[in-house]
Amino acid sequence: MLLNPLVVISMVVVLITAGWLAYTGGKSSIAQARPGANLFPTLVATATAAGTSAAPAGTVGGWNVRHSADAATSLGQVNGQLSGQALELDITQYTSGDVTLTSPRVNVEAGKTYLFKAYATSDADFMLLRRQYNSDGSTTLEQLRNPLERPGNSPFTVSDAFKSANPTASVEYVFRLSSKATFRVEGAYLEAADDVRPPAAAVTGPNLIPNPAFAGPQPGAPDSWSPYSSGVSTVESGRSKDAAGNFLWTRISNYQNGEVKWQYEPIPVTSDRYFEFGATYQADRELDVVAEFELAAGGREFHNLETVPPAGEWTAIRESFQVPEGAKSVMVTLISHGDGTTNVRDYSLTDVTKPGPLRWDKPLVSITFDDGWQSMYDRALPLLNQHGFKTTQYVNPSSIETPNFVTAAEVQQMHDAGHEIAAHSYEHLDLTSIGTDRLDEQLRKSEEALAAAGLSTDDLAPPYGRSDAQVDWYASKYFDIMRGTDDGLNTRQNLNSHDLKVLYITDETTPEQLTQALADASRANGWLILVYHQIATPSNTGTQEHTIAADRSTITSDVFAAQLQLIDQSGIDVLPVAQAFKQLQGP
């Protein structure tokens, strides 16, 4: 057994270790700033305890908490779960608006890249934002690309990376919540770092929004703009001006149903073109960012791009979208559905369509499995063979030949049968939570172990779907393709080789949802990547049997068989990830 390079001696599988240490491999391995590099001041233990009352503008250790409307909060220090001190924000009462916890403000230098990372614990949803102070006195507060899911009772990494450029002189980070909650943050650091791949800057180009500065004679609506409301409520709307220029506002009371927004003359578009929408908003309540398409054949199609939380400060957002087939115009707006005031400005719509063909020649499906569970080999492979489907198997070399996971011989057999064996890192650790030495080791050893077994791969799926700009940088040393966690369909316009979109299959995925995803792939000639984990046998009661990872990701073999039948009936070619990626790149 030890002659096979995929086999390890240890029978302990990190994946099934209880608690947060399963994600990091131990406190000594956690990600932290390089010695002397942290631009934030160190939290020092004080007599202040969590729960101590604090004013809405209270400050602890250079961090401050504020709320924009009706909420009661306290901010204090507690012992951290990892090391040192943590900040604990208690939102004991909440009615409306937002509550923000803001880091100390630190200076940055143009031309340098920076990495922010912290460990958060929360029993409510929150978002991370970055505020930039410019040398001309202006500021921008930007909601970072992905809303952060509720992490639970264990520390959970949040991070950001950016390349500083003029006129930005300093930055601070903001955690935003909009409900009753207990929120902790510890181990926060901001450092200059060369080993990160920041997100691409917004593409510049002509702004297609008519009259984005809201010009026009006062009073009255700006040229090309008009207020819109439907349903039953009392609505006021207007235009105002501050130091940054004009903005539009709506005020809703006595709301019962319907929607309220400012709208403009729709923009002509054609199918499959790709756009980036931007806006800045303030709001007492959450807003829906909706793209409304007018169809050439008649009727309308609505895509909810995102739901953004209440914001007491002007907040910039960006969303990308692809024009659906048959659309002839689009209008993207921020829509209110309830009492409160909303302000909007800085609307932009930029055509960022890639040169060349708008879409691929045909749709594709990839079926992927994570972790190398034995149940996948025993129950899924026979069903896959009935359809002739080849999969991508993301495996951890450390778990092979351990209980509940596949053997080295089974991995080799799958490879010989045409299945792709790809990397899931060496151990099943949260790569965002470990130090850079261990991060590089996890990726390097994974690549080396597979290569030594004759299973070389350029394809990686980070464990738990956890990645950030630093993981991306180290992964790019060893892999060309990286599967992400964003739900969606990959198209020629949105394809990102280091953030492939996926559809996670759970025991709540309905046949209708899978059928719809397959139909969307067929209509758009898109690439649908399905992610599976364990396959259980049905019990006599019709529910799944107990498995070692009995969670939402485990489905029963009869459900899996029905899903394979739907895929087969779609007529879409099924290819492993690396093979599909190569085919889509063309000759």
JOZI-V121456 format. One record per pair of residues at least 4 apart in sequence whose C-alpha atoms are under 7 Angstrom apart, sorted by the first residue. I is the first residue (numbers start at 1). J is the second residue. Records with the same first field share a line. If there is no record, write none. Layout:
BEGIN
I->J + J
END
This chain:
BEGIN
1->7
2->7
5->449 + 452 + 453
6->397 + 400 + 408 + 449 + 450 + 453
7->397 + 398 + 400 + 401 + 408
8->398
11->402
13->17 + 399
14->22 + 427 + 428
15->22 + 428
17->22
18->22
20->154
21->25 + 26
22->429
23->429 + 430
24->29 + 30 + 429 + 430 + 433 + 434
25->29 + 429
27->82
29->434 + 435
30->433 + 434 + 435
31->433 + 434 + 435
32->435
33->37 + 38 + 189 + 191
37->191
38->189 + 190 + 191
39->106 + 189 + 190 + 191
40->104 + 189 + 190
43->61 + 85
44->85
45->85
48->52 + 76 + 77
49->76 + 77 + 78
50->75 + 76 + 77 + 78 + 88
51->74 + 75 + 76 + 90
52->74 + 75 + 76
53->74
54->58 + 73 + 74 + 75
56->65 + 66 + 67 + 73
57->64 + 65 + 66
58->64 + 65
59->63 + 64 + 65
60->64 + 76
62->103 + 104
63->101 + 102 + 103 + 104
64->101 + 102 + 103
65->100 + 101 + 102
66->99 + 100 + 101
67->71 + 98 + 99 + 100
68->97 + 98 + 99 + 312
69->96 + 97 + 98
70->94 + 95 + 96 + 97
71->93 + 94 + 95
72->91 + 92 + 93 + 94
73->90 + 91 + 92
74->89 + 90 + 91
75->88 + 89 + 90
76->87 + 88 + 89
77->85 + 86 + 87 + 88
78->85 + 86 + 87 + 88
79->84 + 85 + 86
80->84 + 85 + 86 + 186
85->186
86->184 + 185 + 186
87->184 + 185 + 186
88->183 + 184 + 185
89->182 + 183 + 184
90->181 + 182 + 183
91->180 + 181 + 182
92->180 + 181
93->180
94->179 + 180
96->284 + 285
97->178 + 284 + 285 + 310 + 311 + 312
98->176 + 177 + 178 + 310 + 311 + 312
99->176 + 177 + 178
100->174 + 175 + 176 + 177
101->174 + 175 + 176
102->172 + 173 + 174 + 175
103->172 + 173 + 174
104->172
105->170 + 171 + 172
106->170 + 171 + 172
107->169 + 170 + 171
108->164 + 169 + 170
109->164 + 169
110->164 + 165 + 166
111->163 + 164 + 165
112->163 + 164 + 192
113->162 + 163 + 164 + 192 + 193 + 194
114->161 + 162 + 163 + 190 + 191 + 192 + 193
115->160 + 161 + 162 + 190 + 191 + 192 + 193
116->159 + 160 + 161 + 189 + 190 + 191
117->157 + 158 + 159 + 160 + 188 + 189 + 190
118->157 + 158 + 159 + 185 + 186 + 187 + 188 + 189
119->155 + 156 + 157 + 158 + 185 + 186 + 187 + 188
120->155 + 156 + 157 + 158 + 184 + 185 + 186
121->151 + 152 + 153 + 154 + 155 + 156 + 183 + 184 + 185
122->150 + 151 + 152 + 153 + 182 + 183 + 184
123->150 + 152 + 181 + 182 + 183
124->150 + 181
125->148 + 149 + 150 + 177
126->148 + 150 + 175 + 176 + 177
127->147 + 148 + 175 + 176 + 177
128->143 + 144 + 174 + 175 + 176
129->141 + 142 + 143 + 144 + 173 + 174 + 175
130->141 + 142 + 143 + 171 + 172 + 173 + 174
131->139 + 140 + 141 + 142 + 171 + 172 + 173
132->139 + 140 + 141 + 168 + 170 + 171 + 172
133->137 + 138 + 139 + 140 + 168 + 169 + 170 + 171
134->138 + 139 + 167 + 168 + 169
135->167 + 168 + 169
141->314 + 315 + 316
142->315 + 316 + 317
143->315 + 316 + 317
151->156
157->432 + 433
159->468
161->196 + 198 + 469
162->198
163->198
164->168
178->310
195->470 + 473
196->469 + 470 + 473
197->469 + 470 + 472 + 473
198->469
203->352
205->350
206->350
207->348 + 349 + 350
208->348 + 349 + 350
209->347 + 348 + 349
210->224
211->215 + 223 + 224
212->346 + 347
213->246
214->222 + 223 + 246
215->222 + 223
216->222 + 223
221->225 + 226 + 238 + 239
224->264 + 265
225->262 + 263 + 264 + 265
226->262 + 263 + 264
227->237 + 261 + 262 + 263
228->260 + 261 + 262 + 263
229->259 + 260 + 261
230->258 + 259 + 260
231->257 + 258 + 259
232->255 + 256 + 257 + 258
233->252 + 253 + 254 + 255 + 256 + 257
234->252 + 253 + 254 + 255
235->250 + 251 + 252 + 253
236->250 + 251 + 252
237->249 + 250 + 251
238->248 + 249 + 250
239->246 + 247 + 248 + 249
240->246 + 247 + 248
241->245 + 246 + 247
242->246
247->343 + 344 + 345
248->343 + 344 + 345
249->342 + 343 + 344
250->341 + 342 + 343
251->340 + 341 + 342
252->338 + 339 + 340 + 341
253->339 + 340
254->339
255->338 + 339
258->337
259->335 + 336 + 337
260->335 + 336 + 337
261->333 + 334 + 335 + 336
263->333
266->329 + 330 + 331
267->329 + 330 + 331
268->328 + 329 + 330
269->327 + 328 + 329 + 330
270->323 + 327 + 328
271->323 + 324 + 325 + 326 + 327
272->322 + 323 + 324 + 325 + 358
273->322 + 323 + 353 + 358
274->321 + 322 + 323 + 351 + 352 + 353 + 493
275->320 + 321 + 322 + 349 + 350 + 351 + 352 + 353
276->318 + 319 + 320 + 321 + 349 + 350 + 351 + 352
277->318 + 319 + 320 + 348 + 349 + 350
278->317 + 318 + 319 + 347 + 348 + 349
279->316 + 317 + 318 + 345 + 346 + 347 + 348
280->314 + 315 + 316 + 317 + 344 + 345 + 346
281->314 + 315 + 316 + 343 + 344 + 345
282->311 + 312 + 313 + 314 + 315 + 342 + 343 + 344
283->310 + 311 + 312 + 341 + 342 + 343
284->310 + 311 + 340 + 341 + 342
285->309 + 310 + 340
286->307 + 308 + 309 + 310
287->307 + 308 + 309 + 334 + 335 + 336
288->304 + 306 + 307 + 308 + 334 + 335 + 336
289->304 + 305 + 306 + 307 + 332 + 333 + 334 + 335
290->302 + 303 + 304 + 305 + 332 + 333 + 334
291->302 + 303 + 304 + 305 + 330 + 331 + 332 + 333
292->300 + 301 + 302 + 303 + 330 + 331 + 332
293->300 + 301 + 302 + 327 + 329 + 330 + 331
294->299 + 300 + 301 + 327 + 328 + 329 + 330
295->299 + 300 + 326 + 327 + 328
296->326 + 327 + 328
305->319
311->315
323->327
353->493
354->493
358->492 + 493
359->491 + 492 + 525
360->492 + 525 + 584
361->525
362->525
363->521 + 522 + 525 + 526 + 527 + 572
364->526 + 527 + 528 + 572 + 573 + 574
365->527 + 528 + 529 + 572 + 573 + 574 + 575
366->391 + 528 + 529 + 530 + 574 + 575 + 576 + 577
367->391 + 392 + 529 + 530 + 531 + 576
368->391 + 392 + 393 + 530 + 531 + 532
369->392 + 393 + 394 + 531 + 532 + 533
370->393 + 394 + 395 + 532 + 533
371->394 + 395 + 396
372->393 + 394 + 395 + 405 + 406
373->404 + 405 + 406 + 534
374->378 + 404 + 405 + 406
375->379 + 534 + 535 + 536
376->380 + 381 + 534 + 535
377->381
379->535 + 557
380->384 + 535
381->385
382->386
383->561
384->388 + 389
385->389
389->574
390->418 + 419 + 575 + 576
391->419 + 420 + 575 + 576
392->419 + 420 + 421 + 422 + 576 + 577
393->420 + 421 + 422
394->421 + 422 + 423 + 424 + 461
395->422 + 423 + 424
396->400 + 423 + 424 + 425 + 426 + 427 + 428
397->426 + 427 + 446 + 449
398->426 + 427
399->405
400->405 + 406 + 407 + 408
401->405 + 406 + 407 + 408
406->410 + 411
407->411
408->412
409->413
410->414
411->415
412->416
413->417
414->418 + 419
415->419 + 420 + 421
419->576
420->576
421->455
422->457 + 459 + 460
423->446 + 447 + 459 + 460 + 461
424->460 + 461 + 462 + 463
425->442 + 443 + 446 + 462
426->442 + 443 + 445 + 446
427->442
428->463
429->463
430->463 + 464 + 466
431->439 + 466 + 467 + 471
432->466 + 467 + 468 + 471
434->438 + 439
435->439
436->440
437->441
438->442
439->443
440->444 + 474
441->445
442->446
443->447 + 475
444->448 + 478
445->449
446->450
447->451 + 478
448->452
449->453
450->454 + 455 + 456
451->455 + 456
458->478 + 479 + 480 + 481
459->479 + 480 + 481 + 482 + 578
460->479 + 481 + 482 + 483
461->465 + 482 + 483
462->466 + 467
465->484 + 485
467->471 + 472
468->472
469->473
470->474
471->475
472->476
475->479
476->480
481->497 + 498
482->497 + 498 + 499 + 500
483->498 + 499 + 500 + 501
484->499 + 500 + 501 + 502
485->501 + 502
486->501 + 502
487->501 + 502 + 503
488->501 + 502 + 503
489->501 + 502 + 521 + 526 + 527 + 528
490->494 + 495 + 500 + 501 + 526 + 527 + 528
491->495 + 526 + 527
495->500
496->500
502->528 + 529 + 530 + 531
503->529 + 530 + 531
504->530 + 531 + 532
505->509 + 530 + 531 + 532 + 553
506->552 + 553 + 554 + 555
507->552 + 553 + 554 + 555
509->513
510->514
511->515
512->516
513->517
514->518
515->519 + 566
516->520
517->521
518->522 + 570
519->523
520->524
521->525 + 526 + 527 + 528
522->526
532->553
533->553 + 554
534->553 + 554 + 555
535->554 + 555 + 556 + 557
536->544 + 545 + 554 + 555 + 556 + 557
537->544 + 545 + 556 + 557
538->542 + 543 + 544 + 545 + 556 + 557
539->543 + 544 + 545
544->556
546->550
550->554
555->559 + 560
556->560
557->561
558->562
559->563
560->564
561->565
562->566
563->567
564->568
565->569
566->570
575->579 + 580
576->580
577->581
578->582
579->583
580->584
581->585
582->586
END
